[in-house]
Amino acid sequence: MVGVCVTEYRNGEVLSITQRDFQFNIVACVQAINAEIEIPADILYGGKALICGKSVLTLINKSTPVNKIADISWLVDTGSQVPVVIQTSDTLKMTFPQPGLYFGKLVANPGLSCTDTTSIEIVVTPELEGSMSITGDSCLWDPFTFAATVNRDPAALTSITWNYKTAFPDFGATTQYAYKALGVYTPSFTATDTFGCERTITQVLDWFPLPDPISFVHDPDMGCLPVFAQFVNTSSPITSEYNLEWTFGDGSTGSGTIPTHTYTTPGSFDVGLTITSPLNCKQSLLSNDLILTRFPVEADFSYTPETRITEDNPLVTFMNQSKNGEVFHWTIPGLYTNSSPYTSFSFPDIGIFPVILEVSNAAGCYDSIVRFVEIEPVYRIYAPTAFSPNFDGFNDGFRLLTSRGLENIEFQVFDRWGNLVFETADDEVEWDGTRNGEPLDPGIYVWQLNYVDYWGETKQHQGEVQVIR
């Protein structure tokens, strides 16, 4: 008979006292029985079985010789008055109600004369628990600060290992990390105590920061109504989970990454973009006076005088009658340019002249018009009233003088009785006062001029001339 007394201390204070008496009966066995327990390597700790928290204890019977062992018994003291006894399996599996030091034994062939017993100590540690705190703004691109908290004294910890780096092995160890891409992340840390017990804590982190900066492009900048404009978001990065809302400055709104809008009123419009992340973070950009629109330009003008502008009075006044114009440019090719709304010009010669008016506005709207101004000639007929065909070299001939050359002329002279005495189709030929080479009597003769003018009309002029001898 052997008595055993076990006293458990913690920090110098007695926690428990256990007393046991053991009786040893010595008999002669044909072959010795060897009771042996196999402790799995992952829970073997200094010859003891180490159970982390509420983990399951697994012990394996390895008693020998197997053919001489009829039965086994597992006895584990759980701290109650009646120990746990398991006799039905070669493998013991059990959990413990609380942390502490437990004692167990394996009896091979219990109750028989040839038997053997082996003992084991079981260390059950407190459940390793922890939590993670994350400090940072999921709307920004700044790094996050991660802090680990576990229910162990710092001296009882060996390390805190993060899923992307190892932090300092301190209680409440913190670390920083900056993610590179948007998404949902599951940062975690694994705490390991001095017993080798581990606990992994994982937390979900939604990281959808706002683009910095917000930006977009558009086309066109300006135009004539109606103006079809397209806007393209260039803010990055974003995903389909981001919400993009647009304001177009005329009371209309849009959404999406490539919205379009048709402007139907003139003005200068501010365009705004607001981006909302999946976490309801918001940021806005307002571009002032981004789109300029104007009504289409209609070029038009009139001029005075409207008809029969002659070379005697070639000054023409041009009156601008354009609609929605802001910039004007007059051109008479090769002769004149001007940028006033109204202008006038004195034409230097007869002819048909193109007058061009180009009109535009601040939105780039453009139109032009061409009108033709005709400057007509003035025909003046100069006719002497008398001549003396006496062949003295002075006033010997009679012909008409004109301000312009005449075409298709017919010049005739008649006597007082209406008889034709002279006729020519050449305005350079003179009448010498004869008919068929015979001198005519002095007196009054009638002349008549027929010709085709600038406009193709046949004209006739008449007068009298005196022949003096």
KELUMTI-92533 format. One record per residue (C-alpha): residue number from 1; x, y, z. Coordinates in steps of 0.05 Angstrom, whole numbers, plus 32768, in hexadecimal, padded with zeros to 4 digits. Each point is the difference from the previous one (the first is absolute). Example, Ala and Ser with C-alpha at 12.3 -4.5 7.8 and 13.67 -1.06 7.14 Angstrom:
BEGIN
    n     x     y     z
    1  80F6  7FA6  809C
    2  801B  8045  7FF3
//
This chain:
BEGIN
    n     x     y     z
    1  8000  8000  8000
    2  801C  8044  7FEB
    3  7FE1  8043  8012
    4  8009  803D  7FD2
    5  7FEF  8048  8011
    6  8001  8035  7FC8
    7  7FFA  804A  8010
    8  7FF5  8032  7FC7
    9  801B  8047  8007
   10  7FF7  803F  7FD6
   11  8025  8040  8010
   12  8012  7FE4  8045
   13  7FB9  7FEF  8013
   14  7FE4  7FBA  8009
   15  7FCB  7FF0  7FCD
   16  7FF1  7FB7  8011
   17  8018  7FC3  8026
   18  7FF4  7FBA  7FE5
   19  8010  7FC0  8027
   20  8000  7FBA  7FE5
   21  8012  7FBB  801B
   22  801B  7FCC  7FD1
   23  8002  7FB5  800F
   24  8031  7FD5  7FDB
   25  7FF3  7FB5  7FFA
   26  803C  7FD9  7FE7
   27  7FF1  7FC0  7FDA
   28  8027  7FD5  7FD1
   29  7FEF  800E  7FB6
   30  8015  7FD4  7FC7
   31  800D  803F  7FD6
   32  8006  8047  801A
   33  7FC8  8030  7FEC
   34  8018  8045  7FEC
   35  7FCB  8038  8003
   36  8013  8039  7FD2
   37  7FDC  803F  7FE9
   38  8010  8022  7FBD
   39  7FFA  804C  8003
   40  7FF7  801E  7FBA
   41  803B  802B  7FEE
   42  7FD6  803F  7FF6
   43  7FEA  8000  804A
   44  8040  7FE6  801F
   45  801C  8034  802E
   46  8039  7FEF  802F
   47  7FE9  7FB8  8008
   48  7FB9  8018  800F
   49  7FC3  8004  7FD4
   50  7FEF  8048  7FF1
   51  7FB9  8014  7FF0
   52  7FF2  8046  7FE9
   53  7FBF  8018  801D
   54  7FC4  7FD5  7FEC
   55  8026  7FD5  7FCF
   56  7FF4  7FB6  8000
   57  8033  7FD5  8024
   58  8014  7FC3  7FD8
   59  802B  7FC9  8020
   60  8011  7FBD  7FE0
   61  800A  7FBE  8024
   62  8043  7FE1  7FEB
   63  8004  7FCA  8036
   64  8025  7FBF  7FF0
   65  7FFE  7FC7  7FF3
   66  7FBE  800A  7FDE
   67  7FED  7FB6  8000
   68  8007  7FFD  804C
   69  7FD5  803C  800F
   70  7FB8  7FEF  800A
   71  7FE6  8044  8014
   72  8016  8047  8010
   73  7FE5  8038  802C
   74  800A  804B  7FFA
   75  7FFA  8026  8040
   76  8004  804C  7FFF
   77  7FF5  802D  803B
   78  7FD5  803A  7FE9
   79  8000  8022  8043
   80  7FBF  7FDF  8017
   81  7FFA  7FCA  8036
   82  7FF4  7FCA  7FCD
   83  8036  7FF8  7FCC
   84  7FEF  7FF4  7FB7
   85  8009  7FB7  7FEE
   86  8000  7FEB  7FB7
   87  800B  7FB6  7FF0
   88  7FE4  7FF7  7FBB
   89  8033  801B  7FD0
   90  8049  8002  7FF2
   91  7FFA  804A  7FF3
   92  7FEC  8031  8036
   93  7FDC  8040  7FE8
   94  7FE5  8033  8030
   95  7FFC  804A  8011
   96  800A  8023  8042
   97  7FD1  8030  8024
   98  8034  8034  8011
   99  804A  800E  7FFC
  100  802F  7FDD  8030
  101  802E  7FC4  800D
  102  7FDE  7FBD  7FFA
  103  8019  7FBA  8010
  104  7FEE  7FC1  7FDC
  105  8017  7FB8  7FFA
  106  7FFA  7FC4  7FD2
  107  7FF7  7FBB  801F
  108  800E  7FC4  7FD5
  109  7FDA  7FC1  8016
  110  7FDC  8022  803A
  111  7FEC  7FCE  8036
  112  802E  7FC9  7FE7
  113  803E  7FE6  8022
  114  802C  8014  7FC4
  115  7FF3  8049  7FF9
  116  8025  8041  7FF8
  117  7FF0  804A  8009
  118  801E  8040  7FE3
  119  7FF0  8047  8012
  120  7FFC  8042  7FD9
  121  7FFA  8049  8011
  122  7FD1  802B  7FD7
  123  8009  804B  7FFC
  124  7FC1  8026  7FEA
  125  800E  8049  7FF1
  126  7FCD  8038  8000
  127  7FDD  800B  7FBE
  128  802B  802F  7FD6
  129  7FD2  8038  7FEB
  130  800B  8041  7FDD
  131  7FE3  8039  7FD8
  132  8017  802F  7FCA
  133  7FF5  804A  7FFA
  134  800A  8025  7FBE
  135  800B  804A  7FFE
  136  7FFB  8025  7FBE
  137  7FD1  801F  7FCE
  138  7FE6  7FD2  7FC9
  139  7FF0  803E  7FD8
  140  804A  8014  7FFC
  141  8040  7FE4  7FE4
  142  8024  8003  8043
  143  801D  7FC2  8021
  144  7FD8  7FDB  8034
  145  8018  7FF4  8047
  146  7FF2  7FBA  801B
  147  8003  7FF0  804A
  148  7FFD  7FBA  801E
  149  7FE6  7FF3  8047
  150  8004  7FBB  8020
  151  7FEF  7FE5  8046
  152  8047  7FF1  8013
  153  8034  8025  8028
  154  8034  801A  7FCF
  155  8034  7FD2  8020
  156  7FD3  7FC5  7FEF
  157  8002  8010  7FB5
  158  8036  7FED  7FD0
  159  7FE7  8023  7FC1
  160  7FC7  8022  7FDB
  161  8004  7FF0  7FB7
  162  7FD7  8028  7FCE
  163  7FE8  7FE5  7FBE
  164  802F  802F  7FDA
  165  8039  800C  8031
  166  8018  7FEF  8046
  167  7FF2  8034  8035
  168  8029  800C  803E
  169  7FF3  7FC8  8033
  170  7FDE  8030  8031
  171  7FBD  7FFF  8021
  172  7FD3  802C  7FD8
  173  8033  8001  7FC8
  174  7FEE  802F  7FC7
  175  8014  8004  7FB7
  176  7FF0  8029  7FC3
  177  7FF0  7FEB  7FB9
  178  7FEA  8025  7FC1
  179  7FD7  7FD9  7FCF
  180  800E  800A  7FB6
  181  7FBE  7FEC  7FE1
  182  7FB7  8008  8010
  183  7FDA  7FC6  801E
  184  7FE8  7FD9  803B
  185  803A  7FE6  802B
  186  8005  7FD1  803A
  187  803C  8016  802A
  188  8013  7FCF  8037
  189  8033  7FF4  8035
  190  8016  7FC1  8023
  191  8014  8005  804A
  192  802E  7FCA  801C
  193  800B  7FF8  804C
  194  803B  7FE1  8024
  195  7FDC  7FBC  8000
  196  7FFD  8001  7FB4
  197  7FB5  800C  8000
  198  7FE8  8029  7FC5
  199  7FC2  8029  7FF1
  200  7FF2  8022  7FBD
  201  7FD2  803C  8000
  202  7FE3  8017  7FBD
  203  7FD8  803E  7FF0
  204  7FDF  8018  7FC1
  205  8017  8043  7FE5
  206  7FDB  8022  7FC7
  207  8030  8031  7FDE
  208  7FE1  802A  7FCA
  209  8023  8044  8003
  210  7FEC  803A  7FD5
  211  8028  8010  7FC2
  212  8032  8037  800C
  213  7FF9  802C  7FD9
  214  7FBC  7FFD  7FE0
  215  8006  8010  7FB6
  216  7FDA  7FFB  7FBF
  217  8006  8015  7FB7
  218  7FCA  8018  7FD1
  219  7FF2  8011  7FB8
  220  7FF0  8033  7FE4
  221  8011  803F  8028
  222  7FCE  802A  7FD9
  223  7FCF  7FFD  7FC7
  224  7FC1  8016  7FDE
  225  7FBE  7FE8  801B
  226  7FEE  7FC9  8007
  227  8043  7FEB  801D
  228  800C  7FB5  800C
  229  8036  7FF9  8035
  230  8022  7FC1  801A
  231  8022  7FFB  8044
  232  8033  7FCB  8013
  233  8015  7FF2  8048
  234  804B  7FFA  8006
  235  8002  7FF9  804C
  236  8025  7FC1  8014
  237  7FFA  7FCE  801D
  238  7FB6  7FF1  8005
  239  7FD6  7FC2  7FF7
  240  7FB9  7FF3  7FEA
  241  7FEC  8007  8049
  242  800F  804A  8000
  243  7FC7  8030  7FF0
  244  800D  803B  7FD1
  245  7FCE  8039  7FFE
  246  8006  803A  7FCF
  247  7FE2  8045  7FFD
  248  8001  8023  7FBC
  249  7FF1  8048  8016
  250  7FBD  8007  7FDE
  251  7FD8  7FDB  8034
  252  800D  7FBC  7FE1
  253  8025  7FC6  8021
  254  801F  7FBF  7FEA
  255  8025  7FC3  801B
  256  8034  7FCE  7FEC
  257  8047  8004  7FE8
  258  7FF1  801A  7FB9
  259  7FC0  8029  8001
  260  7FE7  802C  7FC7
  261  7FD5  803E  8000
  262  7FE0  802C  7FCB
  263  7FFE  804B  8010
  264  7FC5  8024  7FE2
  265  8007  8046  801F
  266  8038  8033  7FF8
  267  802F  8010  8038
  268  803F  7FED  8026
  269  7FF6  7FC2  802A
  270  8024  7FE3  803E
  271  8008  7FB5  8000
  272  8007  7FD9  8041
  273  8013  7FB8  8010
  274  7FF3  7FDF  8044
  275  801D  7FBB  800E
  276  7FE4  7FD6  8038
  277  8026  7FC2  8017
  278  7FDF  7FBF  8017
  279  800C  8019  8047
  280  7FD9  8041  7FF1
  281  803F  802B  7FFD
  282  7FF4  803B  7FD3
  283  802B  8031  7FDA
  284  7FEC  8033  7FCC
  285  8020  8029  7FC8
  286  7FDE  803D  7FE1
  287  801D  801D  7FC0
  288  7FE7  8047  7FF5
  289  7FEC  801A  7FBB
  290  8013  7FBE  7FE0
  291  7FCE  7FFF  7FC6
  292  7FF0  803D  7FD6
  293  7FC3  7FFF  7FD2
  294  7FE0  8032  7FD1
  295  7FC7  8003  7FCF
  296  8016  7FF1  7FB8
  297  8017  803D  7FD9
  298  7FD9  8018  7FC4
  299  8027  8030  7FD4
  300  7FDA  8035  7FDA
  301  8006  8047  7FE9
  302  7FE1  8034  7FD2
  303  801C  803E  7FDE
  304  7FEB  8043  7FE5
  305  7FF5  8016  7FCB
  306  7FE0  7FBE  7FED
  307  7FFD  800B  7FB4
  308  8021  8028  7FC8
  309  8040  8010  8025
  310  8028  8028  7FCE
  311  8047  8014  7FFA
  312  7FEB  8047  800E
  313  7FEB  7FED  8046
  314  8026  7FBF  8012
  315  7FFA  8006  804C
  316  7FD9  7FC5  801D
  317  7FEB  7FF8  8049
  318  7FFC  7FB9  801B
  319  7FD0  7FF0  8039
  320  800C  7FC2  8029
  321  7FC0  7FD8  800C
  322  8020  7FC0  801B
  323  7FE2  7FD9  803A
  324  8027  7FE8  803E
  325  8042  801B  7FE6
  326  8036  801E  802C
  327  803B  8006  7FD1
  328  7FFA  801C  7FB9
  329  802F  8004  7FC5
  330  7FF2  8022  7FBD
  331  8028  7FF0  7FC2
  332  7FFE  801D  7FBA
  333  8037  7FD5  7FE1
  334  803C  8027  7FEC
  335  7FE2  8042  8015
  336  7FE9  8004  8048
  337  7FFA  7FDE  8044
  338  7FDF  8018  8040
  339  7FEB  7FE2  8044
  340  7FC9  8030  8013
  341  7FB7  7FEB  8003
  342  7FEF  8035  7FCD
  343  802B  801E  7FC9
  344  8000  8026  7FBE
  345  802C  7FFF  7FC3
  346  8009  802B  7FC2
  347  800D  7FD3  7FC4
  348  8038  8017  7FD2
  349  7FE3  7FE6  7FBE
  350  7FC5  7FE3  7FDE
  351  7FF2  7FB5  8004
  352  7FE1  7FCB  802B
  353  8023  7FF8  8043
  354  7FF7  7FC8  8034
  355  7FF6  8019  8047
  356  800C  7FCB  8035
  357  7FE9  8004  8048
  358  801B  7FCC  8031
  359  7FDE  7FFB  8044
  360  8014  7FD7  803E
  361  7FF7  7FFF  804B
  362  8024  7FEB  803F
  363  7FE8  7FB8  7FF9
  364  8020  7FF8  7FBC
  365  7FBE  8005  7FDA
  366  800E  8019  7FB9
  367  7FDA  8015  7FC2
  368  800F  802A  7FC3
  369  7FDA  8020  7FC7
  370  8014  801E  7FBD
  371  7FD8  8035  7FDD
  372  8014  8021  7FBE
  373  8000  804B  7FF6
  374  7FFE  801B  7FB9
  375  801D  8043  7FF0
  376  7FE3  8019  7FBE
  377  8021  802F  7FCE
  378  7FE5  8044  7FED
  379  7FFC  800F  7FB5
  380  800B  804A  7FEE
  381  7FFA  8017  7FB7
  382  8026  803E  7FEC
  383  7FE9  801E  7FBD
  384  801B  8041  7FE0
  385  7FC9  802F  7FE9
  386  8025  8017  7FC2
  387  803D  7FF4  7FD3
  388  8020  801F  7FC2
  389  8015  7FCD  7FCC
  390  802B  802F  7FD8
  391  803E  7FD6  8003
  392  8028  8034  8026
  393  8014  7FCE  8035
  394  7FD1  801D  8035
  395  7FBC  7FE1  8010
  396  7FFF  7FDE  7FBD
  397  7FDA  7FC2  801A
  398  7FC6  7FED  802D
  399  7FFD  7FC5  802E
  400  7FE4  7FEF  8045
  401  802B  7FF9  803E
  402  7FEB  7FCF  8038
  403  8015  7FF4  8048
  404  8008  7FB6  7FF1
  405  800B  7FD7  7FC2
  406  7FC0  7FEC  7FDE
  407  7FEE  7FBE  7FE3
  408  7FD4  7FEF  7FC4
  409  7FF9  804A  7FED
  410  7FDA  801D  7FC6
  411  800E  804A  7FF3
  412  7FD6  8024  7FCB
  413  7FF8  8047  7FE7
  414  7FC1  801A  7FDC
  415  7FF1  8040  7FDA
  416  7FC4  802B  8010
  417  7FD4  7FD6  7FD3
  418  8013  7FBF  8023
  419  802F  7FE7  7FCB
  420  803A  7FD6  801A
  421  8040  8023  7FEE
  422  8033  7FDA  802B
  423  8004  7FBD  8025
  424  8037  7FDB  8026
  425  8008  7FC7  8032
  426  8044  801A  8018
  427  7FFE  8035  8036
  428  8045  8017  7FEA
  429  7FEA  8014  7FBA
  430  7FEE  804A  7FF4
  431  7FCB  801E  7FD0
  432  8022  8032  7FD3
  433  7FC0  8025  7FEB
  434  7FF9  7FDB  7FBD
  435  7FD2  7FCC  7FE3
  436  8020  7FCF  7FD1
  437  803C  802F  7FFC
  438  7FD7  803D  7FEE
  439  8000  803B  8030
  440  7FBC  800F  801E
  441  7FE2  8044  8009
  442  800A  8025  8041
  443  7FC7  7FF8  8031
  444  7FE3  7FD6  8037
  445  8006  7FB4  7FFE
  446  7FE4  7FCC  802F
  447  802B  7FC8  801D
  448  7FEA  7FC0  8020
  449  8028  7FCE  802A
  450  7FE9  7FB8  800E
  451  802A  7FD3  802D
  452  7FFD  7FC5  8031
  453  800F  8014  8048
  454  8021  7FDB  803C
  455  7FBF  7FDB  800F
  456  7FF5  7FEA  7FB8
  457  7FC9  8032  7FF4
  458  7FFC  8027  7FBE
  459  8004  804B  800B
  460  7FF4  803A  7FD1
  461  8018  8049  8003
  462  7FF0  8038  7FCF
  463  8018  8047  7FF6
  464  800E  8038  7FCD
  465  8040  8019  7FE2
  466  800B  803D  7FD3
  467  802C  7FFD  7FC3
  468  8024  8042  7FF5
  469  8022  8011  7FBE
//
